[in-house]
Amino acid sequence: MTTKAQRAILLVLLLRGIAAAGTLVAPADPLCAAVQGRCVRPPYVAVMSAFPAEIEPLVAATRVAYTVVEDGRTYYVGRLAHTPVVLVRGGIGLVNATDTAQTLLDRFELAAIVFSGVAGSSFPIGDVVVPEEWSDGTDVIPVDPDLLAIARTLSSPPVPLDRCTNVPPDPPGAVVCLDHGPAIDVGGLGESSDPYGGNALTCSPGTGPVFGCDEAVVPRAAAVATSPVAQDMETAAVAKVARAAKIPFIGFRGVSDGPGDPLGLPGFPAQFFAYYRLSANNAAAATRAFLAARAKAPHHGRSAVAAPVLSAPRTRIRAACDWERAASPACGKARAPRNVTGRVNRACALMAEAATAAGSSAVGATRNARQQWERAATLLDADTSSGLSRQCRRALTRVVRSRSKGRAAP
């Protein structure tokens, strides 16, 4: 099991030599999206992780419909295990976790929040622990009882959990197998600490699956425990944000450092860097099984219906499926008239063209994009029959007109 002081070492143990796993380009304007399929309707289950290696197996298993970038983070919207989801790498530490969870709530209509990641634990390496409650040292937050009841139905088998991994994971070393079969352990207290003194740990592009940014993500009533069964740096923060918003929450943590190490490594950080890939994959497998079980639960109704196949002949840059909500929370579930969204589609495509062009081509595309934003604003000004509230219509008009002037005001 790790200590708070040991986890603080993460700040100085930057493995700059880990190669990035791949890239996925998305537009920087949150009103625009990299559209890969048909829109998936909300509400979504938000699935958060801290670093690329944690979220990558979930993104790879998701039928991603579109991606948006906001505040430097990429949000993947689609369907996973028959469930509408939005996936995001939230960043390492309590501050990043809090900020990302709040952005999720502000931007997307959510049904629940799930955290999937790795942790130190008294349980064996490779196990997945699902605490009943989480503490940040000042507060204790219980997990949603309905979600916890679903988690209690999971076991391995049948949920496939890895026993073998390359050590080190990146670049791949020799294959090492655990002497035990990993299990899913539900119950107890989880603890999240902040070794960074209230500061946000910034990801570093190009540094790979632990400390990298989104370029390293490849789409493919509780009892108090006497000691924590999981120790990390994010989950309690997300639980607090979810509780304040009255959104159901649960966290899955694969054990990366703890007992049962066949190599006999001296705890954290050696065990973490040996087994983070295995433990992240196991947490993702348990999260996927949980989402599938939740979709079948009676009170989730149509969620259990098989997801339609998302056709994706190519990626196109166009308006995000929820561009109105992204522009202003006042719009909620409202949808702008088609002719307005059509202008936003064209503006987004032209912005992407300008970003990759050079010289006069870039200047022309930028000028044309601003014209499309202005035409969208003009249409909104003249609109009286779409059913948009006055507050929503004014907010949309202000936002799109700001883009016609070369700004990106919220």
Residue pairs with C-beta under 8 A, 6 or more apart in sequence:
1 120
1 121
1 122
1 231
1 257
1 258
1 267
2 120
2 231
2 257
2 267
2 268
2 272
3 231
4 193
4 195
4 231
5 195
6 120
6 267
6 268
6 269
7 120
7 193
7 195
7 231
7 232
7 233
7 268
8 195
8 196
9 268
9 269
10 92
10 195
10 201
10 233
10 269
11 195
11 196
11 201
13 269
13 273
14 204
14 207
14 211
15 207
15 208
15 210
15 211
15 273
16 204
16 207
17 208
18 170
18 207
18 208
18 209
18 210
18 211
18 212
19 170
19 171
19 208
20 205
20 206
20 207
20 208
20 212
20 215
20 216
21 52
21 56
21 208
21 209
21 216
21 217
21 218
22 215
22 216
22 217
22 218
23 215
24 34
24 67
24 74
24 214
24 215
24 217
24 218
24 219
25 34
26 33
26 34
26 67
26 68
26 69
26 74
27 33
27 34
27 68
27 69
27 317
27 348
27 351
27 352
27 355
28 69
29 69
29 348
29 351
29 403
29 408
30 68
30 69
30 70
30 107
30 320
30 326
31 319
31 320
31 323
31 326
31 327
31 344
31 348
31 399
31 400
31 403
32 68
32 317
32 318
32 319
32 320
32 323
32 344
32 347
32 348
32 351
32 352
33 66
33 67
33 68
33 317
33 318
33 319
33 320
33 321
33 323
33 348
34 66
34 67
34 68
34 315
34 316
34 317
35 65
35 66
35 315
35 316
35 317
35 318
35 321
36 64
36 65
36 66
36 67
36 310
36 312
36 315
37 63
37 64
37 65
37 66
37 78
37 310
37 311
37 312
38 65
38 308
38 310
38 311
39 65
39 66
39 321
40 65
40 77
40 78
40 79
40 84
40 310
40 321
41 84
42 84
42 108
42 109
42 110
42 322
42 333
43 84
43 109
43 110
43 111
44 77
44 84
44 85
44 86
44 108
44 109
44 110
44 111
45 83
45 84
45 85
45 86
45 110
45 111
45 112
45 113
45 114
45 291
45 294
46 85
46 86
46 87
46 88
46 101
46 104
46 108
46 110
46 112
46 113
46 114
47 55
47 58
47 80
47 85
47 86
47 87
47 88
47 113
47 114
47 115
47 116
47 287
47 291
48 55
48 87
48 88
48 89
48 90
48 97
48 100
48 101
48 104
48 113
48 114
48 115
48 116
48 234
48 238
49 55
49 58
49 87
49 88
49 89
49 90
49 115
49 116
49 117
49 280
50 89
50 90
50 91
50 92
50 93
50 96
50 97
50 117
50 232
50 233
50 234
51 89
51 91
51 92
51 117
51 203
51 209
51 210
51 211
51 212
52 89
52 208
52 209
52 210
52 212
52 213
52 214
52 216
52 217
53 169
53 209
53 210
53 216
53 276
53 277
53 280
54 89
54 116
54 117
54 118
54 280
54 283
54 284
55 87
55 88
55 89
55 116
55 217
56 209
56 216
56 217
56 218
56 220
56 280
57 220
57 280
57 281
57 284
57 285
58 80
58 87
58 116
58 284
58 287
58 288
59 76
59 87
59 217
59 218
59 219
59 220
60 218
60 219
60 220
61 80
61 81
61 220
61 284
61 288
62 76
62 78
62 79
62 80
62 85
62 87
62 219
63 78
63 79
63 80
63 307
63 309
63 310
64 76
64 77
64 78
64 219
64 310
65 77
65 78
65 79
65 310
65 321
66 77
66 78
66 320
66 321
67 74
67 75
67 76
67 77
68 74
68 75
68 77
68 320
68 326
69 75
70 103
70 107
70 326
71 99
71 103
72 213
73 88
73 89
73 90
73 91
73 100
73 103
73 214
74 88
74 89
74 214
74 217
75 86
75 87
75 88
75 104
75 107
75 108
76 85
76 86
76 87
76 88
76 219
77 84
77 85
77 86
77 87
77 108
77 321
78 84
78 85
78 87
78 310
79 85
79 307
79 310
80 87
80 288
80 291
81 288
81 289
81 291
81 292
81 295
82 291
82 292
82 295
82 296
82 303
82 304
82 305
82 306
82 307
83 291
83 292
83 294
83 295
83 303
84 303
85 291
86 104
86 108
86 110
88 100
88 104
89 203
89 213
89 214
89 217
90 96
90 97
90 99
90 100
90 101
90 234
90 238
91 97
91 99
91 100
91 200
91 201
91 202
91 203
92 201
92 203
92 211
92 233
92 234
93 194
93 195
93 196
93 199
93 200
93 201
93 233
93 234
94 136
94 192
94 193
94 194
94 196
94 233
94 234
94 236
94 237
95 194
95 196
95 198
95 199
95 200
95 201
95 237
96 200
96 201
96 234
97 192
97 233
97 234
97 235
97 237
97 238
98 237
98 238
98 240
98 241
99 200
101 113
101 237
101 238
101 241
101 242
102 241
104 110
104 113
105 241
105 245
105 247
106 329
107 322
107 325
107 326
108 322
108 325
109 322
109 325
109 333
110 247
111 247
111 248
112 144
112 147
112 247
112 248
112 249
112 250
112 294
113 238
113 241
113 242
113 247
113 248
113 249
114 147
114 249
114 250
114 251
114 252
114 287
114 290
114 291
115 234
115 235
115 238
115 249
115 250
115 251
115 252
115 253
116 251
116 252
116 280
116 283
116 284
116 286
116 287
117 232
117 234
117 235
117 251
117 252
117 253
117 254
117 280
117 283
118 232
118 253
118 254
118 255
118 256
118 272
118 276
118 279
118 280
118 283
119 129
119 190
119 230
119 231
119 232
119 235
119 253
119 254
119 255
119 256
119 279
120 230
120 231
120 232
120 255
120 256
120 257
120 258
120 268
120 272
121 127
121 129
121 229
121 230
121 231
121 253
121 255
121 257
121 258
122 227
122 229
122 258
122 259
123 129
123 183
123 185
123 229
123 255
123 258
123 259
124 178
124 180
124 182
124 183
124 255
124 258
124 259
124 260
125 178
125 255
125 256
125 257
125 258
125 259
125 260
125 261
125 271
125 275
125 278
125 279
126 161
126 162
126 163
126 178
126 180
126 182
126 254
126 255
126 260
126 275
126 278
126 279
126 282
127 161
127 182
127 183
127 184
127 185
127 254
127 255
127 258
127 282
128 156
128 161
128 182
128 183
128 184
128 185
128 252
128 253
128 254
128 255
128 282
128 283
128 285
128 286
129 185
129 186
129 188
129 190
129 229
129 230
129 252
129 253
129 255
130 143
130 148
130 151
130 184
130 185
130 186
130 187
130 250
130 251
130 252
130 253
130 286
131 143
131 187
131 188
131 189
131 190
131 225
131 228
131 229
131 230
131 235
131 251
131 253
132 142
132 143
132 148
132 186
132 187
132 188
132 189
132 222
132 223
133 140
133 141
133 142
133 143
133 189
133 190
133 222
133 224
134 140
134 141
134 143
134 189
134 190
134 191
134 192
134 235
134 236
134 239
134 251
135 141
135 189
135 190
135 191
135 192
135 228
135 236
136 191
136 192
136 193
136 194
136 236
136 237
136 240
137 191
137 193
139 236
139 240
140 189
140 224
141 236
141 239
141 240
141 243
141 249
142 221
142 222
143 222
143 239
143 249
143 250
143 251
144 248
144 249
144 250
145 221
146 248
146 299
147 248
147 249
147 250
147 290
147 294
148 186
148 222
148 250
150 290
150 293
150 294
150 297
151 184
151 186
151 250
151 252
151 290
152 186
153 293
154 184
154 186
154 286
154 289
154 290
154 293
155 183
155 184
156 181
156 182
156 183
156 184
156 286
159 184
159 285
159 286
159 289
160 285
161 181
161 182
161 183
161 184
161 282
161 285
161 286
162 182
162 278
162 281
162 282
162 285
163 177
163 178
163 180
163 181
163 182
164 175
164 176
164 177
164 178
164 278
165 175
165 176
165 274
165 275
165 277
165 278
166 172
166 173
166 174
166 175
166 176
166 277
167 173
167 174
167 175
167 176
167 263
167 274
167 275
168 273
168 274
169 209
169 273
169 274
169 276
169 277
169 278
170 208
170 209
170 277
176 262
176 263
176 274
177 262
178 260
178 262
179 260
179 262
180 260
182 282
184 286
185 229
187 223
187 225
187 229
188 225
188 228
188 229
188 230
189 224
189 225
189 227
189 228
189 229
190 228
190 229
190 230
190 231
190 232
190 235
190 236
190 251
190 253
191 228
191 230
191 231
191 232
191 236
192 231
192 232
192 233
192 234
192 235
192 236
192 237
193 231
193 233
194 233
195 233
203 211
203 212
203 213
204 211
204 212
204 213
205 212
205 213
205 215
206 212
206 215
207 216
208 216
209 216
209 276
209 277
210 273
210 276
230 251
230 253
230 255
232 253
235 251
235 253
238 249
238 251
239 249
239 251
242 248
242 249
243 249
250 290
252 283
252 286
252 287
252 290
253 283
254 278
254 279
254 280
254 281
254 282
254 283
254 284
254 286
255 279
256 271
256 272
256 275
256 276
256 278
256 279
256 280
257 267
257 268
257 269
257 271
257 272
257 275
258 271
261 271
261 274
261 275
263 274
265 271
265 274
294 300
294 303
295 303
295 304
296 304
297 304
316 349
317 348
317 349
317 351
317 352
318 344
318 345
318 348
318 349
319 341
319 344
319 345
319 348
320 326
323 336
323 341
323 344
324 331
324 334
324 335
324 336
324 392
324 396
325 331
325 332
325 333
327 395
327 396
327 399
327 400
327 410
328 391
328 392
328 395
328 396
328 399
330 389
330 391
330 392
330 395
331 388
331 389
331 392
331 395
331 396
332 392
334 387
334 388
334 389
334 392
335 341
336 344
336 380
336 386
336 388
336 396
337 379
337 383
337 386
339 379
340 376
340 379
340 380
340 383
340 396
343 372
343 373
343 375
343 376
343 379
344 372
344 373
344 376
344 400
346 369
346 372
347 369
347 370
347 372
347 373
347 376
347 400
347 403
348 369
350 365
350 366
350 368
350 369
350 372
351 365
351 366
351 369
353 361
353 365
354 362
354 363
354 365
354 366
354 369
355 362
357 365
369 403
370 403
370 404
370 405
370 406
371 404
373 400
373 401
373 403
373 404
374 400
374 401
374 404
376 400
377 397
377 400
377 401
377 404
380 393
380 396
380 397
380 400
381 397
383 393
386 393
388 396
398 409
399 409
399 410
402 408
402 409
